[in-house]
């Protein structure tokens, strides 16, 4: 690996703090390469800090950012083992610098636009034998700008399908140091497909690929379809270079091209307008037809067809208004009474044993009133277990209501509610605390109940 001259740097190593592997806890190195990524960098760092696995060495290799990224890095310096900021020759060069700095027995890479679930590292490393060249890979949850899931990749790597792709995202991978010793560094001369080039080489030298259930959250929209096609062309060249059959490589390219072409067609403005209109028609049909279904067992099955999950002994009484398909989950023993508005466009997640009275409105999407173009702005709503929301209350986008909280009638809730607190008013304010010895269990599946 090439030597490099540091322009800026810091971290716990400079203060004499060095992590190492323990008998029952191998050291895991996580490397983040960044460049002018101030928008999402903090969330990326926070997801590493929040990991349940506690023997992590975190390295950040910044490419000389000028947008405030370095200030964020310095803010979390007490959680970062080492960081540098200097110009580099692209993502492959930055990753190689990280590998040179890494001291862990297991290595993972996290991009600045992405973030881990809190248990991602502990799940990912649970199946790695650090004495052998192997890697694990997991799920990728694709999210939009509001952090809402818009897709998921949970595929299994099949060697006979490698000409189509690996089926998983590189940043869901964690590999043993032995794997990097066997495969070598990244090829900085490949501008886009640098990660798949390394994976192809890993497959060729016999690195074991093992699927686990860790999850990484990846933002969509970072790479255009044109760049994806360029990346796949580079991937074709890599496969041919390593001796894969031309017929299979070209067949994989055709399949990939068809997928990209279909996606481009679906993104044509006129086609999007038609899709949107069809969605509104189907939503109108869902909201009208749901009221005429007599049995709750059929109602639940019907909602599941539209991607809405309702737990055991949980009920959504009609009439009710849904704003989207899916993106709505109810735990067990929860009741939503008639007349409620469930704006599930950005996601509503309701726990178990929750009572939502009639005519409650829960919104997850609105407009930015100070934006000159009045653009949409929103976030999901999460309601924890044992919450009581009385009639005619209004829950605004992004609110999280803590376990056991109570919302008084007619309240307008615009910020998070603490567990077991009782709030009321417009805007809602804490009135008092509720006893946290909650023992009741809801079961309110009566026809025509209000």
N, C-alpha and C positions, 0 to 999 in steps of 0.2 A: 504494500500500500504506500501511496505517496505521502511524504511528509508535508506539513503545512504550517504556515505561520499564523498565529492567533492575533487578531486585531483587538477583540474584546473577549472577555471570558470571566467565568466565576463558578460558584457552586461549592458544595460542602467539601469536595476534595481539597480545595485550596486552603481550607481551614483544618486540614489533617484528619478529616472524617472519611474513612474508607470502609465500604461494606464488603462482606465476603460471604461465601456459601457456608451454611450450617449443616450439621449431619442430617437433619430432617427437613431443611428448607434451603434448596439450592438458590443461589443468587440469580435473579431475573433482571436482565438489562432491557429497558425500553428506550428506543431511540426515536426522537421526533426531529425530522428535518423541516425547517420553516423558512419562509421568505415572504415578507410583507403580508402576513396572515393575521393581522391584529384582530379581525372581526371574530374569529372563532378560536384563537389560540388559547385564551384563558379557560374556556370550557374543556378543551383538549387536556390541558395541564391538570385541571381539577379532577378529571376522570381518572388520571393516574394516581393522584394524591388520595382519592377515595377508595382505592382498591382494598379488598378484604385481605389479600395476600400482603404480608408486611416485610418481605425481604426483596425489595425492588430497588434497583439502581436506575435512576432516570437521567438520560442525557439528551440535551437539545443542541442540534447543529443548525445554526441560523446562517443564512446566506448573505448577511450584511443588510438586514432590513432597515428601512428608514421611515416606517409608518407607525412607530410606537410599539412594535413587537418586543423590542429589547426591554422596554420599560415593564412590560407584563412579565417577561422572563425574570427580571430582577425582583419583581414583586413576590415571586414564588421561589426565590433563590434558596430559601431554607429547606425546600422540598426537592431541589434539583442537585444531583451529585456533581455534574459538570456541564457547563454550556460554553459554547464559543459562538462568535458572530464575525464572519468574514466572507468575502466573495467566494463563490465556488463555481463549479462547472456543471451544475445541474443536480437533480435528485440522486443520481447514481453516485456522484462524487461525494455528496453530503452523507449518504448512507455509508459509504466506505470509511469516511472519517469517523462516523459513529462506531463502526465495527472495530476500528483501530483503538478507540477509547474504551470499548466494552470490556468488562471484567466478569460478566455473568456466565453461568453454565448454560443458561437459556436466554435467547435473544428474540425480541419482538420489535416491530416497527409500527408507530402510530402517526398518521398524517394529521396536520393541524386542523383540517376541516372535519375530522372524525373524533369520536370519543368512545370509551369503553363503558359497558355496564359494570357495576361495582364488583361483581364476582368474576369478570372475564379472565383475569390472570390466573386465579386459583383453579378455575375449570380448565383453562388451556394447558397448564403445565402438569395437570394431574396424570396425564398419560404419557409423559415424556421420560424416556430412559436417557439420562445425561451421559451415559457411557457409550452410546451408539449414535450414528448419524440419523436423526429422525426429526420430523416436524409434525405438529398438530395444526389443524385448521378448523374453523367453526362457522357460525352463522354471520351473515351481514344483513343488518336492518337498514334499508335505504330510507332516509328522512328528508323532508322538505325544509324550507327556511324557518318553519315554525316548530321544528323538531318532531313533526308527526310522521309516523311510519307510512310510506307510500309503496313499499314493496319489501320483499325479503328473499335472500338467497340462502337456501339451506341444502344445497345439492351435495352429492357425494362424488369425489374424484374417481373417475373411471379411466384407467390407462388406455383402454381401447377407444376412448372418445377424446383423446388429448388434442387431436387436430381441430376440434371445435373449441376447445378451451379446457381449463382446469376445473371449472365449475365452482370455484371459490375465490374470494378476494385475498390478495397477498397479505393485507394488513390484519386479516383474521388469523394469521399464522404465528406460531411460536416455534422456533427451531433450536435444537441443541447446538452448543458451540462446536461439537464434533461435526455437525452437518456443515457449518461454515468452513471448518477446516478441510472437509472433503470436497466441497464445491468451489470454494474460493470467494473472492469479493464480487461485487456487482460490476457490470460493464458500463462505465460512464459514457461510452461512445454510442449507446442506444438511448435516444432521447425520450421515448414514451414507454416502450415495452421492456424496460429494464428489469422490472420485477418478474415478468413471465420468462424472460431469458434465464434468470437465476433458477426459477422453478424447473424449467426444461433441463438445465444442467444437473439440478438435484435429482430429478427423475432418472436421468441417464447414468448417474454414478451409483444409483441404488439407495438413495435416501428413502427411508420409510415415511409414507404419508398416512396420517391417522386422523380420522374425523372425531371431534368432540363437540360439546354444546355451548361453547363460549360465544358471546355476541359482541360485535363491534357495530357502532352506529356510523353510517357513512352518508354524507350529504350528496344529494343529486345535483346535477347542473354544473359540476366542475369541469367536465370535458364534453365538448360538442361531439355530435355524430361524426363530423369530418375527422376530428382527432381520433375517435374510436376506430374509424376505418384505417387511419394511418397506423395506429397501434397494432391493429390486426394484420396489416400488411407486413409490419416489422415482425410480428409473431410468425407469420408464414415463412419469412426468410430464416428465422431462427430454427424452425422445425426442419426446413430443407437442409440447412447447414448441418444439422445433427442427424441427417440420414432418414428422416421420416418419409414414407412413400408420397410421391408427388400427387397421385390420384386422390389420396385421403386429405392431403393438405389443401388442394384446390376445392374438394367437396366441402371441407370445413369453411373455406372462404365464401363459397356461394351461399351456404346456410347463414353465415353471419351477415352477408350483404343483404339477404332477403329480410332478416330481422330489422336491420337498420333502415331499409327502404320502407318497410311497413310503419316503423316508428315515425319516419319523416312525413309520410302521408297523413298519419293521425295528428301530426302537429301543424298541418296546414290550417290557417285561420278559419276557412269555411268549414272544414271537416270538424274542427274543434267546436264551432258554433252548433253544428248539427249534433255532435255528441252531447253538448251541454243541454240543448233542447230536449234530447231524448232522456237525459237524466232527470230533468224537471218533470217530464211526462210520467216516467216510472215512479218518481217520488210521490206525485199526486195520486197515482194508482195505489201505492203502498199505504199512504195515509188514509185514503178512502176505504180501501178493502179491509184494512186491519180491524176497523170498527164492526164489521159484519161477521167476523169469525167468532163462533159461539164458545168454543172450549179453549181454555188456556194452554192445554197440551198442544193443540193445533196452532194457536197463536205463536207459541215458542218455536215450533218447527218452522212456521212461516217466516218469522223474523230471522231465523238462522239461514234461510235461503238468501236473505238480503245481507248476511254477514253480521247480524246483531246477536250478541250472545247474552242469554238470560239464564242465571243460575237456578239451582233447585229451590223450589218453594219461593220463587221470585216472580213478580207479576208486573206487567205494564198495562194499566187499565185504559180503556179507550173511552172517548176519543183522545188521541195524543198526536203531536206533530213531530215527525222525524225530518231532519234536514239533509240527511245523506244516508248512503248505504254503509253498513259496517261502522267501525269507529265508535261503537257503543257497547260497553260490557257491564253487566250487573252480576255481583256475587250472589251467594245464596241468601235466602230469607230477606229479600229486599223488595220493597213495593214502591211503584211510581203511580200515583193516582191520576184520575182523569183530568184532562184540560192542560196537561203540561206541555211545554215546548222543550224539545231535546235537540238543541243545535249541535249535532255530532259531527260537523264538518271538520273540526280539528281534533275531535276525540273527547268522549266523556267516559270516564272510568269510575264506576261506583262499586264500593266494597260490599261486604255482607251485612245483613241486619240494618239496612238503611231505610228510613221512612221519609218519603218525599210526598207531601200533601198535594192537594189539587191546585192547578193553575200556577205551578212553579215554572219559571222560565230559566233555562240554563243555556247560556250563549258561549260559544267558543270562537266566534269570528265577528269582526266589525270593521269599521273604517278608521283610519288614522286622520283625525279631524284637522291636524296641523300640517298634513301633507298636501302640497298644492294640487296633486292629482287624486286626492281622496282615496288612496290605495288601501287595500284590505290589510288588516292586521289582526292576528289572533293567536290563541294558544289553547291547549287542551285543559279540561277541568278534571280534577281528581277529587273524589269524595271518599274518605276512608270509612272503615267499619263503624257501625253503631251511631251514625249521624242521624239527626232529626231535622228536617227542613219543613217548616210550617207553611201554610197556604200563602200564595201570591208573592212569594219571595223571588228575587231576581239575582242570579249568579252570573257574574261577568267573566269574560275570557281570561284564562290563565290562573284562575283561583284554585287553591288547594284547601280543602276543608278537613281539618285534622280529626282523628278518631274521637268519637263520642261527643262531638260538638253539636250545639243546638242553634238553629237559625229561627228567630222569632218571625211571626207573620208579617208580610209586607216589607221585609228587609231588602236592601240593595247591597249585595256583598261584592266589594271591589278589590279586596286584598285577602291574603291567606288568613285562615281562621285556625287558631291554636287548638290542640286537642282538649276536649272536655270544657271548652269555653262556650258561654252563652252570649250570642251577639244579636243586636237588633238596631233598627233605624236606617236612615238614608243620609250618608253611607253608614253601613253597619259598623257598630262599635261594641267592644266587649262590655257586657253588663255584669256578669259574674261567672264563677266557675261551676260546673256541674259535677255531681258525685261521679266518680269513675268506676263505681261498682255496678256495672251494667250486666244484668242477668236475663233480660227478656229476649225472646226469639220471635221474630215476626213471621206470620203466615196469614196473608190477607188476600186469598184468592177467590173472593166472592164475586159473582156476576153482578154487573151494574152497580158496583160499589162506588162510593164517592168519598 
